[in-house]
């Protein structure tokens, strides 16, 4: 070979060797990086750090094409609720190697269903069942069940009318992490469970599962807003996950779950509503917390005279997965043997988060087996305790249920709202395409109608001769809120004046009676606001409601003046409803019943008196009525007996019961109203004052002693006896 060509050839060989060496080195480097990221992904998967596994596996795929990683990524995405990426990678794994991953097609179909792609999901479930129908496995049974659901049953799931789901818009309640088990304790306190990071810096960078803990939190609620979110520290214990709070009817005993990893037991604690604190924590006995199994999502309710503890457990004797069980609680606090709710409710899969509504005898729960729109849906079943049976399960319907997971459905203790948890796409994003579990709610329209009838009658109490003392007017510009505040501020005065005559032995009893009255005054005031809120909900739903205000003064003294006092008090309460929530109720007074727009009718009945037990005192040789004796002001003004008589009663009915309501009221008027009592001072016509001179006629400021002239008395009596005042 010519020397020149030989040199060129040698140079070519040298370059080839160098290139091959570089190529081999680069290949070795790629393999190394692949192994590092794949190994890191495996570690994340073992630590339940599913997002971290997803990220590491995708980095590994940048260096080596490995079908095994498609399946692993799909599994990781499914576990942290990234359904779209899970669908993509299951499909890739099946396209390249369907034999190595026999259950991939089932999960692929599942991801399609979770996204509402029912036709495609049905096709994949059919293919999976065809291949595995002889397995008699859980997945083959579930696939067969899902085929019918996706093909036809999903079309039968109802849509709830006039129900709109709302997400709680508060960054410390619904965060990027998951929230669950909401329970509104009263109108001002919400409890909920939450996944929170122990180290937020570590959480933001590595998403290590062991860095996250389930905690119980509380938030203060005012109107429709939440504030002051804080952790319930007295229930926390290092190394344990805490959640799923529930309360007994009295609200002083709480049950909750405490978990080590995924092994959960139910505990109880005492709750002080005033201090919002928990104490005396103890684990429930083995009859509930069965060894070798998990017991979780407790719910306390009532059936008849018995308290019942519902809970979910994977103990032996069930139908598969987690089943719903219940145990009656005896008077001494012991538990009866837990019973399974039976095959109508429990399935081969998971049936969890029970909530029992005593008014309708309905058990609400979530299941991923019954006819659902996607993953977990909320279902309900009616109890027949005499036969110990449950009715056929029904899907609660949209918009509560979606193609995503919907769980923890329950009602607030005042039955104004339903709460539940969902990872639907309106939720806060957990990471990229994954959505966390957030808390949702909707007003309980139909429940509110039931609740408003349970709530009435409401009794609102008034200070002596208020509003507008000594006035002849039958209307007032006063509104009840300020009158209530002023009345509460006189509590100490009432205590002092009423107990002046109390003996040492009687003092505690009399003082407690004053305390009880003012507690009732406060409780009824709270019920007034709840009533108005419920009223707004049901009117917005298009219901027709009649409200009647029955006004009372004291049953002694001058009936005519008492009616004037009663009318002013009705006017005062009417002002409250006119001004409630910027006058939102007023629009419904213009609507006609039966139009579906919601109508509100007010009725006024100044009955003027009520029949109460009297109290007698000794005056010389005689016993006289302390209520009617003007000189016994400690009794006729300051006693609970007199205070309970100065009231307005609020009642409400659906429009179809209006006539029946007024018939009952007229009967009450006939039996309780007494004739005008003329006195020798009937001709007196003066303004009354609490400031008396010694020369003036002795008069007292309590309402039953106010005198009116004879002409006014006759007119008022005629009006009250001959007509019913109705204001549309």
C-alpha positions as CSV (number, residue, x, y, z in Angstrom):
1,X,0.0,0.0,0.0
2,X,1.2,3.4,-0.8
3,X,2.7,5.0,2.2
4,X,0.3,7.9,2.0
5,X,-2.8,5.7,2.0
6,X,-1.4,3.6,4.7
7,X,-1.1,6.7,7.0
8,X,-4.7,7.7,6.1
9,X,-5.9,4.2,6.9
10,X,-4.0,4.1,10.3
11,X,-5.5,7.5,11.2
12,X,-9.0,6.2,10.4
13,X,-8.4,3.1,12.5
14,X,-7.2,5.3,15.4
15,X,-10.3,7.5,15.1
16,X,-12.6,4.5,15.0
17,X,-11.0,3.0,18.1
18,X,-11.3,6.4,19.9
19,X,-15.0,6.8,18.8
20,X,-15.9,3.2,19.8
21,X,-14.2,3.7,23.2
22,X,-16.1,7.0,23.7
23,X,-19.3,5.3,22.6
24,X,-18.7,2.5,25.0
25,X,-17.9,5.0,27.8
26,X,-21.0,7.0,27.1
27,X,-23.1,3.8,27.1
28,X,-21.5,2.8,30.5
29,X,-22.3,6.3,31.8
30,X,-25.9,6.1,30.6
31,X,-26.4,2.7,32.3
32,X,-24.9,4.1,35.5
33,X,-27.3,7.0,35.6
34,X,-30.2,4.8,34.7
35,X,-29.3,2.4,37.6
36,X,-28.9,5.3,40.0
37,X,-32.3,6.8,39.2
38,X,-34.1,3.4,39.0
39,X,-32.7,2.3,42.3
40,X,-33.7,5.7,43.9
41,X,-37.2,5.2,42.4
42,X,-37.5,1.7,44.0
43,X,-36.5,3.2,47.3
44,X,-39.1,5.9,47.1
45,X,-41.7,3.3,46.1
46,X,-40.9,1.2,49.2
47,X,-41.1,4.3,51.4
48,X,-44.5,5.1,49.9
49,X,-43.1,8.3,48.4
50,X,-45.0,7.8,45.1
51,X,-44.4,11.2,43.6
52,X,-40.6,10.8,44.2
53,X,-40.7,7.3,42.6
54,X,-42.5,8.8,39.6
55,X,-39.8,11.5,39.2
56,X,-36.9,9.1,39.6
57,X,-38.3,6.5,37.2
58,X,-38.9,9.2,34.5
59,X,-35.3,10.4,34.9
60,X,-34.1,6.8,34.5
61,X,-36.1,6.5,31.2
62,X,-34.1,9.4,29.8
63,X,-31.1,7.1,29.7
64,X,-32.5,3.6,29.1
65,X,-35.8,2.5,27.5
66,X,-37.2,0.0,30.0
67,X,-40.8,-1.3,29.8
68,X,-40.6,-2.3,33.5
69,X,-40.4,1.4,34.4
70,X,-43.6,2.1,32.5
71,X,-45.5,-0.2,34.8
72,X,-43.8,1.1,37.9
73,X,-44.5,4.8,37.0
74,X,-48.1,3.8,36.4
75,X,-48.4,2.2,39.8
76,X,-46.8,5.2,41.5
77,X,-49.1,7.7,39.7
78,X,-52.2,5.7,40.6
79,X,-51.2,5.7,44.3
80,X,-50.8,9.5,44.5
81,X,-54.0,10.1,42.4
82,X,-52.4,11.3,39.2
83,X,-54.9,9.4,37.1
84,X,-54.0,10.9,33.7
85,X,-50.3,9.9,33.8
86,X,-51.2,6.5,35.3
87,X,-53.5,5.9,32.3
88,X,-50.6,6.9,29.9
89,X,-48.0,4.6,31.4
90,X,-50.3,1.6,31.9
91,X,-51.1,1.9,28.2
92,X,-47.4,2.0,27.3
93,X,-46.7,-1.0,29.5
94,X,-49.6,-3.0,27.9
95,X,-48.5,-2.1,24.4
96,X,-45.0,-3.4,24.9
97,X,-45.4,-6.3,27.3
98,X,-48.9,-7.1,28.4
99,X,-48.0,-10.7,29.6
100,X,-45.6,-9.5,32.3
101,X,-48.2,-7.3,33.9
102,X,-51.5,-9.3,34.1
103,X,-53.3,-6.7,36.3
104,X,-52.2,-3.7,34.3
105,X,-55.3,-3.8,32.1
106,X,-57.6,-3.8,35.1
107,X,-55.9,-0.7,36.5
108,X,-55.8,0.9,33.1
109,X,-59.6,0.5,32.9
110,X,-59.9,1.8,36.4
111,X,-58.0,5.0,35.5
112,X,-60.2,5.5,32.5
113,X,-63.3,5.2,34.7
114,X,-61.9,7.7,37.3
115,X,-61.7,10.2,34.5
116,X,-65.3,9.6,33.4
117,X,-64.3,7.7,30.2
118,X,-66.9,5.1,30.7
119,X,-67.0,3.6,27.1
120,X,-63.3,3.1,27.0
121,X,-63.2,1.8,30.5
122,X,-65.9,-0.7,29.7
123,X,-64.0,-2.0,26.8
124,X,-60.8,-2.6,28.9
125,X,-62.8,-4.2,31.7
126,X,-64.3,-6.6,29.2
127,X,-60.9,-7.5,27.8
128,X,-59.5,-8.1,31.3
129,X,-62.5,-10.2,32.4
130,X,-62.3,-12.3,29.2
131,X,-58.7,-13.1,29.9
132,X,-59.1,-13.7,33.7
133,X,-62.7,-14.9,34.2
134,X,-61.5,-18.3,35.3
135,X,-59.2,-16.8,38.0
136,X,-62.1,-16.2,40.4
137,X,-59.9,-13.4,41.8
138,X,-61.0,-10.1,43.3
139,X,-60.0,-8.2,40.2
140,X,-61.9,-10.5,37.9
141,X,-65.1,-10.2,40.0
142,X,-64.6,-6.4,40.2
143,X,-64.1,-6.2,36.4
144,X,-67.3,-8.1,35.8
145,X,-69.2,-5.7,38.2
146,X,-67.6,-2.7,36.5
147,X,-68.7,-3.8,33.0
148,X,-72.4,-3.5,33.9
149,X,-71.8,-0.2,35.7
150,X,-70.0,1.5,32.8
151,X,-72.3,0.1,30.2
152,X,-75.6,1.0,31.7
153,X,-75.9,1.6,35.5
154,X,-73.9,4.8,35.5
155,X,-76.7,6.3,33.4
156,X,-79.2,5.6,36.2
157,X,-77.3,7.6,38.9
158,X,-79.5,10.6,39.8
159,X,-78.6,14.3,39.8
160,X,-79.8,16.1,43.0
161,X,-81.9,19.1,42.2
162,X,-81.1,22.5,43.7
163,X,-77.9,21.2,45.2
164,X,-74.6,23.0,44.5
165,X,-71.3,21.7,45.8
166,X,-69.0,24.3,47.4
167,X,-65.4,23.9,48.3
168,X,-64.2,25.5,51.6
169,X,-62.0,28.3,50.3
170,X,-59.5,28.6,53.1
171,X,-55.8,27.9,52.5
172,X,-55.2,26.4,55.9
173,X,-58.2,24.1,55.7
174,X,-58.0,22.9,52.1
175,X,-54.3,22.9,51.4
176,X,-52.1,21.2,48.8
177,X,-52.2,18.2,51.1
178,X,-55.2,16.1,51.9
179,X,-58.0,16.9,54.3
180,X,-60.7,14.5,55.5
181,X,-63.4,13.6,58.1
182,X,-64.9,17.1,58.5
183,X,-67.4,17.5,61.4
184,X,-69.1,20.7,62.3
185,X,-69.5,20.5,66.0
186,X,-71.7,23.6,66.4
187,X,-72.4,26.8,64.5
188,X,-68.9,28.1,65.4
189,X,-66.6,25.1,65.4
190,X,-65.4,22.8,62.7
191,X,-63.1,19.8,63.3
192,X,-61.3,17.9,60.5
193,X,-58.4,15.5,59.8
194,X,-55.5,16.6,57.7
195,X,-52.2,15.3,56.3
196,X,-49.5,17.8,57.2
197,X,-45.7,17.8,56.8
198,X,-43.6,17.6,59.9
199,X,-40.8,19.3,58.1
200,X,-42.1,21.7,55.3
201,X,-38.6,22.2,53.8
202,X,-38.1,18.5,53.5
203,X,-41.6,18.1,52.2
204,X,-41.2,20.6,49.5
205,X,-38.0,18.9,48.2
206,X,-38.3,15.2,48.6
207,X,-42.0,14.4,49.3
208,X,-40.9,11.6,51.7
209,X,-44.0,9.8,53.0
210,X,-42.6,9.3,56.5
211,X,-42.4,13.1,56.8
212,X,-46.2,13.4,56.7
213,X,-48.6,12.9,59.6
214,X,-52.3,12.7,60.0
215,X,-53.5,15.3,62.5
216,X,-56.7,16.6,63.9
217,X,-57.3,20.3,63.4
218,X,-60.1,22.7,64.4
219,X,-61.3,26.0,62.8
220,X,-63.6,28.6,64.2
221,X,-66.6,29.3,62.0
222,X,-68.5,32.6,61.8
223,X,-71.3,32.9,59.3
224,X,-69.8,31.3,56.2
225,X,-66.1,32.0,57.0
226,X,-63.5,30.1,58.9
227,X,-60.6,31.4,61.0
228,X,-58.0,30.5,63.5
229,X,-57.1,27.0,62.2
230,X,-55.1,25.1,64.9
231,X,-53.9,21.7,65.8
232,X,-55.5,19.7,68.6
233,X,-52.3,19.0,70.4
234,X,-53.7,17.0,73.4
235,X,-54.8,14.2,71.0
236,X,-51.5,13.9,69.2
237,X,-48.8,11.4,70.1
238,X,-45.4,11.0,68.4
239,X,-45.3,8.1,65.9
240,X,-49.1,7.9,65.5
241,X,-51.5,9.1,62.9
242,X,-54.7,10.7,64.4
243,X,-58.0,11.4,62.7
244,X,-61.7,10.7,62.2
245,X,-63.4,12.6,65.1
246,X,-67.0,12.0,66.2
247,X,-69.1,13.0,69.2
248,X,-72.0,11.7,71.2
249,X,-75.3,13.5,71.3
250,X,-74.4,15.5,74.4
251,X,-71.2,16.6,72.7
252,X,-69.0,15.8,75.8
253,X,-67.6,12.4,74.6
254,X,-65.4,12.2,71.5
255,X,-64.2,9.1,69.6
256,X,-61.3,9.1,67.2
257,X,-58.8,6.8,65.4
258,X,-55.2,6.4,66.3
259,X,-53.0,4.5,63.8
260,X,-49.5,3.1,63.7
261,X,-48.8,2.9,60.0
262,X,-52.0,1.4,58.6
263,X,-53.1,-0.4,61.8
264,X,-55.8,1.6,63.4
265,X,-57.7,1.5,66.7
266,X,-60.5,3.6,68.0
267,X,-60.0,5.7,71.2
268,X,-62.3,8.0,73.2
269,X,-61.8,11.2,75.2
270,X,-63.8,13.7,77.2
271,X,-64.5,17.0,75.5
272,X,-65.1,20.4,77.2
273,X,-67.0,22.6,74.7
274,X,-66.3,25.8,76.7
275,X,-62.5,25.4,76.6
276,X,-62.5,23.3,73.4
277,X,-60.1,20.8,75.1
278,X,-59.9,17.0,75.3
279,X,-58.9,14.9,78.3
280,X,-59.2,11.3,79.8
281,X,-58.0,9.6,76.6
282,X,-58.4,5.8,76.5
283,X,-58.5,3.0,74.0
284,X,-61.8,1.2,73.4
285,X,-62.0,-2.5,74.5
286,X,-61.1,-5.5,72.3
287,X,-64.8,-6.0,71.5
288,X,-64.3,-3.0,69.2
289,X,-60.6,-3.0,68.6
290,X,-60.2,-6.6,67.6
291,X,-56.6,-7.8,67.7
292,X,-55.1,-8.5,64.2
293,X,-57.4,-6.1,62.4
294,X,-57.9,-2.4,61.9
295,X,-60.9,-0.4,63.2
296,X,-61.4,3.1,61.9
297,X,-63.8,5.9,60.8
298,X,-66.0,5.8,63.9
299,X,-69.4,7.5,64.0
300,X,-71.6,7.9,67.1
301,X,-75.4,8.0,66.6
302,X,-78.7,7.0,68.3
303,X,-81.5,4.6,67.5
304,X,-84.4,4.9,69.9
305,X,-82.9,5.1,73.4
306,X,-79.6,3.5,72.4
307,X,-76.4,5.0,71.4
308,X,-74.7,3.2,68.5
309,X,-71.1,3.2,67.4
310,X,-70.7,2.6,63.7
311,X,-67.2,2.0,62.3
312,X,-65.3,0.3,59.5
313,X,-63.1,-2.7,60.1
314,X,-61.3,-5.4,58.1
315,X,-61.8,-8.0,60.8
316,X,-62.7,-11.6,60.0
317,X,-66.4,-12.4,59.5
318,X,-67.0,-9.7,56.9
319,X,-67.5,-9.8,53.1
320,X,-64.1,-8.6,52.1
321,X,-61.9,-5.5,52.5
322,X,-63.3,-3.1,55.1
323,X,-66.9,-3.6,56.1
324,X,-69.2,-1.4,58.2
325,X,-70.0,-2.7,61.6
326,X,-72.0,-1.3,64.6
327,X,-72.2,-1.9,68.3
328,X,-74.9,-0.7,70.8
329,X,-73.6,1.1,73.8
330,X,-75.1,0.2,77.2
331,X,-76.0,2.8,79.9
332,X,-72.9,1.9,81.8
333,X,-70.8,2.7,78.7
334,X,-70.0,-0.9,77.8
335,X,-70.2,-2.1,74.2
336,X,-72.3,-5.0,72.9
337,X,-70.9,-7.5,70.4
338,X,-70.2,-5.7,67.1
339,X,-72.5,-6.7,64.2
340,X,-71.9,-6.6,60.5
341,X,-74.3,-4.4,58.6
342,X,-74.9,-7.2,56.1
343,X,-74.6,-8.0,52.5
344,X,-76.9,-5.2,51.3
345,X,-74.3,-2.7,52.5
346,X,-71.0,-4.5,52.6
347,X,-69.3,-5.9,49.5
348,X,-66.1,-7.8,48.5
349,X,-64.3,-4.4,48.4
350,X,-64.1,-1.5,50.8
351,X,-67.2,0.0,52.5
352,X,-66.2,2.8,54.8
353,X,-66.9,6.3,56.5
354,X,-70.4,5.5,57.9
355,X,-72.7,8.3,59.0
356,X,-76.2,7.5,60.4
357,X,-79.0,10.1,60.3
358,X,-81.5,9.3,63.1
359,X,-84.4,11.4,61.6
360,X,-84.5,9.4,58.4
361,X,-83.0,6.2,59.7
362,X,-80.5,6.4,56.8
363,X,-77.0,5.2,56.9
364,X,-74.7,7.1,54.6
365,X,-71.3,5.5,53.6
366,X,-68.8,5.3,50.8
367,X,-68.0,2.3,48.7
368,X,-65.8,1.5,45.6
369,X,-67.9,-1.5,44.7
370,X,-71.6,-0.5,44.5
371,X,-72.8,1.4,41.4
372,X,-70.4,4.4,41.4
373,X,-69.4,7.1,39.0
374,X,-65.7,6.5,39.6
375,X,-63.8,5.5,42.7
376,X,-65.6,5.9,46.0
377,X,-69.1,7.2,45.8
378,X,-71.5,8.1,48.7
379,X,-74.4,5.7,49.1
380,X,-77.3,5.4,51.6
381,X,-79.5,2.6,53.0
382,X,-82.5,2.7,55.4
383,X,-82.5,0.8,58.6
384,X,-85.2,-1.4,59.9
385,X,-84.0,-2.1,63.5
386,X,-86.9,-4.4,64.3
387,X,-85.9,-6.8,61.6
388,X,-82.2,-5.9,61.8
389,X,-82.3,-5.3,58.1
390,X,-81.0,-2.6,55.7
391,X,-82.8,-1.6,52.5
392,X,-81.2,-1.8,49.0
393,X,-78.3,0.6,48.6
394,X,-78.9,3.8,46.6
395,X,-76.3,6.1,45.1
396,X,-76.7,9.6,46.6
397,X,-76.2,11.1,43.2
398,X,-74.5,14.1,41.6
399,X,-73.0,16.6,42.4
400,X,-72.0,15.0,45.7
401,X,-70.6,12.1,43.7
402,X,-68.2,12.4,40.8
403,X,-65.9,10.1,38.8
404,X,-63.3,10.8,41.5
405,X,-63.3,9.7,45.2
406,X,-66.1,11.0,47.4
407,X,-66.1,10.1,51.1
408,X,-66.9,11.1,54.7
409,X,-70.4,12.4,53.9
410,X,-72.1,13.7,57.1
411,X,-74.4,16.5,58.4
412,X,-73.5,19.3,60.7
413,X,-75.0,19.0,64.1
414,X,-77.5,21.7,63.3
415,X,-78.5,20.0,60.1
416,X,-77.8,23.1,58.0
417,X,-75.0,21.7,55.9
418,X,-73.7,18.4,54.5
419,X,-69.9,18.0,54.4
420,X,-67.8,15.5,52.5
421,X,-64.4,15.0,51.0
422,X,-63.4,14.7,47.3
423,X,-60.3,14.8,45.1
424,X,-62.2,16.1,42.1
425,X,-60.5,18.6,39.8
426,X,-61.9,21.6,41.7
427,X,-59.6,20.6,44.6
428,X,-56.2,22.0,45.4
429,X,-53.5,20.5,43.3
430,X,-51.3,18.1,45.3
431,X,-48.5,17.9,42.7
432,X,-48.8,18.7,39.0
433,X,-51.7,16.5,37.7
434,X,-52.7,15.1,41.1
435,X,-55.4,16.6,43.2
436,X,-55.5,16.3,47.0
437,X,-58.6,15.4,49.1
438,X,-60.5,18.6,49.9
439,X,-63.5,19.4,52.1
440,X,-66.8,20.3,50.3
441,X,-70.2,21.2,51.5
442,X,-73.8,21.9,50.3
443,X,-76.8,23.4,52.1
444,X,-79.3,20.8,53.4
445,X,-82.4,22.1,51.7
446,X,-84.7,19.2,52.4
447,X,-83.1,18.5,55.7
448,X,-83.6,22.1,56.6
449,X,-87.3,21.8,56.3
450,X,-87.2,18.9,58.7
451,X,-84.8,20.7,60.9
452,X,-86.9,23.9,61.0
453,X,-89.9,22.0,62.3
454,X,-87.7,20.4,64.9
455,X,-86.4,23.8,65.9
456,X,-89.7,25.5,66.6
457,X,-91.3,26.7,68.8
458,X,-88.7,29.3,69.7
459,X,-89.3,31.5,72.8
460,X,-87.7,34.9,72.9
461,X,-87.8,36.6,76.3
462,X,-88.0,40.3,77.1
463,X,-87.1,42.5,80.0
464,X,-90.0,44.0,81.9
465,X,-92.2,46.3,79.8
466,X,-89.7,46.3,76.9
467,X,-89.4,47.5,74.2
468,X,-90.4,51.1,74.8
469,X,-91.5,51.0,78.4
470,X,-94.9,52.8,79.3
471,X,-95.7,53.3,75.6
472,X,-99.1,52.9,74.1
473,X,-97.7,52.2,70.7
474,X,-98.2,48.8,69.1
475,X,-95.1,49.1,66.9
476,X,-91.5,49.9,67.6
477,X,-88.3,50.7,65.7
478,X,-86.3,48.6,68.1
479,X,-84.6,45.4,66.9
480,X,-84.3,42.3,69.2
481,X,-80.5,42.0,69.2
482,X,-79.9,45.1,71.3
483,X,-82.7,44.3,73.6
484,X,-81.3,40.9,74.2
485,X,-77.8,42.3,74.9
486,X,-79.3,44.8,77.4
487,X,-81.3,42.1,79.1
488,X,-78.3,39.8,79.5
489,X,-76.4,42.7,81.1
490,X,-79.0,42.8,83.8
491,X,-78.4,39.3,84.9
492,X,-76.6,40.3,88.1
493,X,-79.4,42.7,89.0
494,X,-82.0,40.0,88.6
495,X,-79.9,37.7,90.8
496,X,-79.6,40.3,93.6
497,X,-83.2,41.4,93.5
498,X,-84.8,37.9,93.3
499,X,-82.6,36.4,96.1
500,X,-83.1,39.3,98.6
501,X,-85.7,37.3,100.5
502,X,-84.0,33.9,100.1
503,X,-83.0,32.0,103.2
504,X,-79.6,30.5,103.4
505,X,-81.0,27.1,102.6
506,X,-83.0,28.5,99.7
507,X,-80.4,30.8,98.2
508,X,-78.5,28.3,96.0
509,X,-81.8,27.0,94.6
510,X,-83.1,30.5,93.7
511,X,-79.8,31.6,92.3
512,X,-79.7,28.5,90.1
513,X,-83.2,29.3,88.8
514,X,-81.9,32.8,87.7
515,X,-78.9,31.1,86.1
516,X,-81.2,28.7,84.2
517,X,-83.4,31.4,82.9
518,X,-80.6,33.5,81.5
519,X,-79.1,30.3,79.9
520,X,-82.4,29.7,78.3
521,X,-82.5,33.4,77.2
522,X,-79.1,32.9,75.5
523,X,-79.9,29.5,73.9
524,X,-83.2,30.8,72.4
525,X,-81.4,33.8,71.0
526,X,-78.9,31.4,69.3
527,X,-81.8,29.4,67.9
528,X,-83.3,32.5,66.4
529,X,-80.3,33.0,64.2
530,X,-80.3,29.3,63.2
531,X,-84.0,29.6,62.4
532,X,-83.4,32.6,60.1
533,X,-80.5,30.8,58.3
534,X,-82.6,27.7,57.7
535,X,-85.4,29.9,56.5
536,X,-83.2,31.5,53.9
537,X,-82.1,28.1,52.7
538,X,-85.6,26.6,52.2
539,X,-87.0,29.8,50.7
540,X,-84.2,29.8,48.2
541,X,-85.2,26.2,47.3
542,X,-88.6,27.5,46.4
543,X,-90.5,26.3,49.5
544,X,-93.6,28.1,50.9
545,X,-93.5,28.9,54.6
546,X,-95.8,30.5,57.1
547,X,-94.4,32.0,60.3
548,X,-96.5,33.1,63.2
549,X,-95.4,35.3,66.1
550,X,-97.4,34.7,69.2
551,X,-96.9,37.6,71.7
552,X,-97.4,37.2,75.4
553,X,-97.1,39.5,78.4
554,X,-98.0,38.4,82.0
555,X,-101.3,36.7,82.8
556,X,-102.2,39.2,85.5
557,X,-103.2,42.8,85.4
558,X,-104.7,44.8,82.6
559,X,-105.3,42.6,79.5
560,X,-105.6,45.6,77.1
561,X,-102.1,47.0,78.0
562,X,-100.6,43.5,77.8
563,X,-101.8,43.2,74.2
564,X,-100.1,46.5,73.4
565,X,-96.9,45.2,75.0
566,X,-97.2,41.9,73.0
567,X,-97.7,43.8,69.8
568,X,-94.6,45.9,70.4
569,X,-92.6,42.7,71.0
570,X,-93.9,41.1,67.8
571,X,-92.9,44.3,66.0
572,X,-89.5,44.1,67.5
573,X,-89.0,40.5,66.3
574,X,-90.4,41.4,62.9
575,X,-87.7,44.0,62.6
576,X,-85.1,41.3,63.2
577,X,-86.4,39.3,60.2
578,X,-86.7,42.4,58.0
579,X,-83.1,43.3,58.6
580,X,-81.6,39.7,58.7
581,X,-78.7,39.3,56.3
582,X,-79.3,42.7,54.7
583,X,-83.0,42.0,54.2
584,X,-82.5,38.8,52.2
585,X,-85.9,37.4,53.4
586,X,-88.0,40.3,52.3
587,X,-88.0,39.4,48.6
588,X,-90.0,36.2,49.4
589,X,-92.9,38.1,51.0
590,X,-93.8,39.4,47.5
591,X,-94.1,35.9,46.0
592,X,-97.3,33.9,45.8
593,X,-97.3,30.3,47.2
594,X,-97.2,27.5,44.7
595,X,-95.1,29.4,42.1
596,X,-91.8,27.5,43.0
597,X,-90.1,30.9,43.7
598,X,-90.4,30.5,47.5
599,X,-92.9,32.5,49.5
600,X,-92.9,33.8,53.1
601,X,-96.0,34.8,55.0
602,X,-96.0,36.4,58.5
603,X,-98.8,36.1,61.0
604,X,-99.2,38.1,64.2
605,X,-101.1,36.9,67.3
606,X,-100.9,39.2,70.3
607,X,-102.5,36.8,72.7
608,X,-101.4,39.0,75.6
609,X,-101.0,36.4,78.4
610,X,-100.1,32.9,79.2
611,X,-101.0,30.5,81.9
612,X,-98.2,29.9,84.4
613,X,-97.9,28.5,87.9
614,X,-98.4,31.2,90.5
615,X,-96.3,31.9,93.6
616,X,-98.0,33.0,96.9
617,X,-96.6,35.0,99.8
618,X,-97.9,35.7,103.3
619,X,-99.3,39.2,103.8
620,X,-100.6,39.4,107.4
621,X,-103.1,36.6,107.9
622,X,-103.6,36.0,104.2
623,X,-101.7,34.4,101.3
624,X,-101.7,36.7,98.2
625,X,-100.4,36.1,94.7
626,X,-96.8,37.5,94.5
627,X,-97.2,37.8,90.7
628,X,-100.3,40.0,91.0
629,X,-99.4,41.9,94.1
630,X,-97.8,45.2,92.9
631,X,-95.8,45.5,96.1
632,X,-94.0,42.1,95.4
633,X,-91.8,43.5,92.7
634,X,-89.1,41.0,93.5
635,X,-91.5,38.3,92.3
636,X,-93.6,40.1,89.7
637,X,-90.6,41.5,87.8
638,X,-87.4,39.6,88.8
639,X,-88.6,36.1,89.4
640,X,-88.0,33.4,86.7
641,X,-91.8,32.7,86.9
642,X,-92.5,36.2,85.7
643,X,-89.5,36.4,83.3
644,X,-90.6,33.2,81.4
645,X,-94.0,34.8,80.7
646,X,-92.7,37.9,79.0
647,X,-92.0,36.3,75.6
648,X,-92.6,35.9,71.9
649,X,-93.2,32.4,70.5
650,X,-92.2,31.7,66.9
651,X,-93.8,28.8,65.0
652,X,-93.5,27.9,61.4
653,X,-95.3,25.5,59.0
654,X,-95.5,24.6,55.4
655,X,-98.2,26.6,53.5
656,X,-100.6,23.6,53.4
657,X,-100.8,23.6,57.2
658,X,-101.7,27.3,57.5
659,X,-105.4,26.9,58.2
660,X,-104.8,24.2,60.8
661,X,-102.2,26.4,62.5
662,X,-104.6,29.3,62.8
663,X,-107.4,27.1,64.1
664,X,-105.2,25.9,66.9
665,X,-104.2,29.5,67.7
666,X,-107.8,30.6,67.9
667,X,-108.6,27.7,70.3
668,X,-105.7,28.8,72.4
669,X,-107.0,32.4,72.5
670,X,-110.4,31.3,73.5
671,X,-109.1,29.2,76.4
672,X,-106.4,31.7,77.7
673,X,-107.6,35.2,77.0
674,X,-109.5,36.8,79.9
675,X,-111.9,39.7,80.0
676,X,-110.6,43.2,80.6
677,X,-110.3,43.9,84.3
678,X,-111.5,47.4,85.1
679,X,-109.9,49.2,88.0
680,X,-110.8,52.4,89.8
681,X,-107.8,54.0,88.0
682,X,-109.0,53.2,84.5
683,X,-109.5,56.8,83.6
684,X,-105.9,57.7,84.3
685,X,-104.2,58.9,81.1
686,X,-100.5,59.7,81.7
687,X,-97.1,58.7,80.7
688,X,-95.5,56.4,83.2
689,X,-92.1,56.8,84.7
690,X,-89.9,54.8,87.1
691,X,-89.4,58.1,89.0
692,X,-92.2,58.5,91.5
693,X,-92.7,61.3,94.0
694,X,-94.3,60.5,97.4
695,X,-97.4,62.5,96.5
696,X,-98.1,60.6,93.2
697,X,-100.3,57.6,92.9
698,X,-98.1,54.5,93.6
699,X,-97.4,52.9,90.2
700,X,-94.8,50.2,89.3
701,X,-93.0,49.8,86.1
702,X,-93.9,46.2,85.5
703,X,-96.0,45.8,82.5
704,X,-99.2,44.3,84.0
705,X,-99.7,47.4,86.1
706,X,-99.9,49.9,83.3
707,X,-103.3,51.7,83.2
708,X,-105.1,52.7,80.1
709,X,-108.2,54.8,79.5
710,X,-111.5,53.0,79.0
711,X,-112.0,54.0,75.4
712,X,-108.7,52.6,74.2
713,X,-109.3,49.5,76.2
714,X,-112.6,48.8,74.5
715,X,-111.2,49.3,71.0
716,X,-108.2,47.0,71.6
717,X,-110.3,44.2,73.0
718,X,-112.6,44.3,70.0
719,X,-109.8,44.1,67.5
720,X,-108.1,41.3,69.3
721,X,-111.3,39.2,69.7
722,X,-112.8,39.6,66.2
723,X,-109.9,39.3,63.7
724,X,-106.7,37.6,63.1
725,X,-103.9,39.9,61.9
726,X,-102.1,38.4,59.0
727,X,-99.3,40.2,57.1
728,X,-98.4,38.9,53.7
